[in-house]
Amino acid sequence: MAIRSLGNSKVRYASVLRESGARAAYKFNAWYGNRGIWGGGYGGAPGSHAYQVTINYEEIDTSSNAADFGDLTAGRQFVSAASNGGRAIFMGGDGPAPLQPGKTALIDYITIGTTGNASDFGDLTEPCEAAASCSDGYGRGIRAGGSYPGTSYMNSIDYVTISVRGYATDFGNLATAASYLQGCNDKTRGVFGGGSVSPGTETNVIQYITTQTPSNATDFGDLSVARSQVGACSSRTRGVWSGGAIDPAYSNVIDYVTIQTTGNATDFGDCTSQRGRQAGASNSIRGLFAGGQEAPAKVNAMQYITLATPGNATDAGDLTIEDAAAGGCSGT
C-alpha cells in the first residue's frame, strides 16, 4: 500500500481495509513493513573487529536465511538505523580510516524496496557510536545518546527528515546520558531503554520523547534487568528489548513495555542464547533480532518473537555473515 498523503487518512484507512491478514496490520503504519534491513556491524574471528559494509535483508514473516542487499558507503560498527517505510537511514558508528578519529557523523540511506549500495545522506550534529534510534514512521528519524570519543557518554538527541537528504537538527537531551542503549517507537512516542552510563556500569533506565515535539526526554520507568548493548523493536503498541550485556557476561532477558503507558518493563521471555549487540526489526506482528555477540563469538543467527504473545524467542534463519552491532529497521 502506498501512502500518498499523510493528510489523506480516509484513503489510507480504506486501503488498509481492502487488505487481509497480517499484511494489513503491518502496512497500516509505514515503518512496519515486512522487509527487515540490517547494515554495518563487525565480524571476524573471536577477539577481532572486521568492520562490515554489508547490508542484509529478510522478509520478516518467513523463517529463512537473509540475502545480500548491498553495501554501506563505509564499514562501521554500532550503527543506528531508522525508517520511514520506503527509505532506511544508517547513522553514525565507529570504524577505521577514513572515519578518523573513529566515531563518525556519517548518515547513509537506501531505498528499502530496491537492492543496491547505500548513498550519502548527510551528517549528524556530532560524531557518535552506540546511540539509540527511532522514528515516527512517516517522516522523522531520531538519534539519541551514544559515545564520543571513547568513554565520553552523550545526552544529545538529534533528528532528520528521512525523505530529505541533509544534516541533522538538535532535538533536545536525554534525561540521563547513556551509550549502548536502544530505542523503539509507536507513531507518536520514542522510547529508549538500557545502556551504559559509564564503562562497565549498566543502567535499567527507560526514557521517552514525543517524536514530533523537540524537547528533552522524560523518565518512563525501568527495564526488568539493567543491561547495555540491547536489541529493540516494537509493534504499534508494545516496545521490546532483547538480550544485552551485564559486564562481563551477556544476557538472555527479553522484556517489554506498553509504549503509551509509562511504568516499569515486564518480563517477556528469553533469547535463544545469552547474546548482546543484536539488531532488531519488526512488521508489527513479529519482531526479528539479527546477529549479535556471544562470548567469545559473533553469530549470524536470527531469532524471532510474536510481539503480542510473551514467550521465548525462536530460531529464524541466518544472516549472510557473522555480524554484531549492526543497525536494524524495516519497511516497504
N, C-alpha and C positions, 0 to 999 in steps of 0.2 A: 504494500500500500504506500503510495507516495503522498506525503503530507505537503500540499501545495501552498497552504497558507496557515500560519499559526492562528489567525483570527477566524478561520472558516471552520469552527468547531462542529457545526451541524453536518457539513460534508464529511469531515473526518470521522465523526461518530457513525454516520450511516455506512461508511466504507468498512468500518470495523464490524458492524452488524452483518454485513454480507459475507464475512469470513466465518470459519468454524474452527472449533477445537483450540489447541494450544497456540497455533499461529496467530489467531485473532488476539489472544491475550498478550503476547509479547509485542505485536505490532502497534498496539494502542499507544504506547509510549515509544518515542523514536529510538531511544538508546537501548531498548531491549530487543534488538534484532537477534536473529538466530545464528549469526556468524560470530564466533569468538576469535579475537585477534590478540596475539602476544608478540611483542617486539623487544629486542635487546636482551640484556642479561649477561651471564657469564657461564662458561662451561670448562671442559678440560679435566685433566687428571686431578685426584684429590690434592688439595693444597695449592693448586694453580688457579689463575683467573684469566681465561681466554675470553676477552670481551667480544660479545656477539653482535653481529649486524642483522642476524636472521629474524624475519617476521614469519610466524606460523599462523595458520587459521584452521578452524574446525567448525562444523555445524553442531551446535550445542545439543540439539535434541537427538543426536546419534552418538553412540559409544563406539567411535572408530578412531583411527590414528589421524593426527593432524597432517596438513600438507604445507609445502613451502609457498609463501605469498610473495616474497621479495626481500629486500634489504633496507635497513635504515641508512641514512646518509653517513653515519659514523657509528662504530661499535661502542657500546657503553652499557653499564650495569646500573641497577637501582633506578630504573626509569619509571616515570609516572605517565599514565595514559588516560585519555578521556575520549568521549564520542558524542556526536550529535545524531547518530544513526547512520548517516551517509559518509561521514568523514571521521577518521581517528587521528588524534594527535599524540605524540610521544614527547614528553617534556623532561628536560634536564638529564641528570645521570652523571656517572663517573666513568672515565675512560682514559686511554693512553693519548699521547700526542696525535693529532694537533689540538686535543681538548685540554691543553695545559692551562692552569695547573691542576688538571684532573677533573674537577667538577665543571659542568658546563651549563649554560643558559639556553642551549640549543633546543628548538622545537621543530620536529619533523611532522609531516602529515601524509596520509594515504587516503584514497577513496576505497572504502571497505568492500564494495561490490566488484572491484576491478583489481585483480592481482597485478603486482608490479612494485618497483622500488619506491621508497619514500622520497619526498621533496622537502626542501627547506620551507618552514612556515614563518619563522621569526625567532624571537628570544623572550625568555622570562625576564622579570625585572632584575634578577640576580642569579648567578650560578648556584646550583644545588644538586644534591643526590638524595635518594631515600625519602622523598616527600610523599604525602598523600595526594590523591586526586579524586575529583568527582565532576559531575556535570548536572545541568538541569535537563539534559536530554534533548533539547531543541537548539540552544544557541551557545551556551556558556560553558567553557571548560575551566576548572579551578585547580590550582596547585597550592598545597598548604604545608608549611613546615619544611623539614629536611635538614641537611647539614652542609656547611661550607665555612672555612676549609677544615678538613679533618674532624676535630672534636667541637667545632663551633655549631651549636644546635640553634635552629632558627624558629621564629614565631611568625614570620611574614606569610601572607596569603596574597596571591595574585590571580588574575583571570584573563582569558582571551575570548573573543567571539570565534567559535570554531570554524564557521563558514568564511571568515575573512582573514586572510594572511596578514600578520603584523606582530607587533610587540605587546607583551602583557602589560596590564594595568594593575596598580595596587588595589587590593580589596579590603584589607584590614589585617588583624593579627590574631593568632591563636591565643586562647586563654593561658595555655601552658606550652612553652617552646618544646618541640619534640622532633626527633628524626626516626626513621624506620617505622612510622605509623602508616595506616592505610584508611582510605575513605570509601563510602558508599553513598547512595542518594535515592530520593524519590524525585518527583518533578518540582518540588519547592525547597527541599532541605538537603544539605550535605552534612554527613556525619563522619567524624574522624576518630578512630579508636586505636588505643595502644601506642606502641613506640618506645623509644628511649629518651630520657631527659638528660642523661649524661652517659658516657661509655660504661656499659655493664649495669646500668640502672634502668630497669624496665618500668613502665607505667601502665596502670589499668584505666587511665582517664579516657572518657569519651566526651567530645565537644562537638558543637554543631554551628552551622551558619544557615541563613536563608539565602539561597544562591542568587536571587535577583536583587538583593539589597546589600551592597558593600558595607561591611561593618566588622567588628571584632567577633570572634567565636564566643559561644556561651557554653558553660558546663552542661552536659547531658546526663551523665551517670558514670558507671564504671563497668569495664569488662569483668567477666567472672574470674579471670586469671590475668595478672599483669604480665605482659609479654610484648616483644618487639618483632619486627620482620614478619608481620601477619599478612595473609591474603584476605581480600574482601570482595564481596559482590552484594547485589540487592535485588529484591523484587519490587513491585510497585508500593509495597508497604513495609517490607522487612529488610533490615541490614544484617549481614552475616560476616563474621571474621573467623578465619580458618588458620589453625596451626600457629607458628611463630617460634620465637626464641626466648628462653629463660636461661640467661647466661650461666654455664657454658653449654647447656643442652637445648634440644628442640622440643616442641610441644605438639600434641595431637588434639588439643582442645578446639572445638568449634562452638561459638556462642552467637547469640542474635539479640536484636532489639526491634521494637516497632518504631519506625523512623519518626512518626509524628507524635510519639508519646515518650517524653523524657523519663529516664529511670535506668536502673542497672540492667546489664545484659543477663540473659538466661542461657543455660547450657543447651546446646542443640544436638550434640553427638561428638563423634571422634573422627579424625582423619584416618586414612588407611595406614598411616605410619606417622611417627614423630618427624615433623617437617616444617621448615621455615622458608621464607622467601618465595612463596608461591605467587602466581599472578592469577587474578580472578576475572571471570566474565559471566554474563547471565542473559538468558532470554526471558527473564521474569518468572519462569516456572522452574527451570533447572539452573543451578549455579555450578560452574565448572572451574576448577583450580588446576593450573598447569605448572609442571616442573617444580623446582624448589631444591632445597639443600637438606640432606640427611647426613648426620655426622658419619664419615667424613665426605660422602659422595654427593655430587649433583645428580639429579634424576630427570628423566624425560617423561615420567608417568603423569597422567592426568586423572583426576578423580571428580566425581560429581555428587551433588545433593539435590533433593527436591525441596525447594525453598519453603513451601507451605507445610512440610511434614518433618519435624525434628527426627533425626536419626543419623546413623553413621554414614560416612562417605563410601562411595562405590567406585571401583576402577572404571575409567572411561577411555582407555587407549593411551597412546604415547605421542609426544612431540617428535619432530624430526631430529632433534638434538637434545642432549642433556643440557638443561638450562635452569639457572636460578636468578632471581632478582630481575625478571623481565617486567614490562608494563603490559597490563591486560585491559581489554574493554570489548564491547560488542556493537553490532549494528546491522544494517540493511533490513 
